[in-house]
């Protein structure tokens, strides 16, 4: 039986190693493809993969077991629970203009961008490309200067070639793709989830580690049904607002 292959992790020595490992493995499990193996590698193999001790790995696995994401069986190994996947999103219908308006009105700083292999949790959206270009941005309230959210956009490389990074400090990615790049957007699927702040989010949004945040995922499709962009935005729990307009037929 083949074993599940978790994503790699760059460790931050300022935070507990078991926490970083458990959160990384948790994300890999929840974002796995439907046909991924359920069996995890051994403790020793996982420890070597993450560059930590076996004791640290056991503590990380214990956390995931308590969450109900994995089960551990003596002499058989450790397995992902079949139901351990992100819940299906609820569809909300609205206009692209409404999405653009929702994402506008804040001071934006581009933190960085570059091409890299498709992350495991996004593989289902980009089955036909080997890498995507990721853009990282931090948004602040125009009056107080406080950080409100930070965004990661994974964009198809042939579209990223036509993006002017300076535009992302003026406009949301949806507007850049539609108006500057010329993507004919057919639909956008929005998902909003309650989560806890990971180390990167806690630092950027200036909130305590593991404090409640809201995680928004927006998947933008072109007229051929291909995913053009996957936006992942982390909002401070005390600075979140999301408006939806549903029009009757």
Order of alpha helices (4+ residues) and beta strands (2+ residues): alpha-alpha-alpha-beta-beta-alpha-beta-beta-beta-alpha-beta-alpha-beta-beta
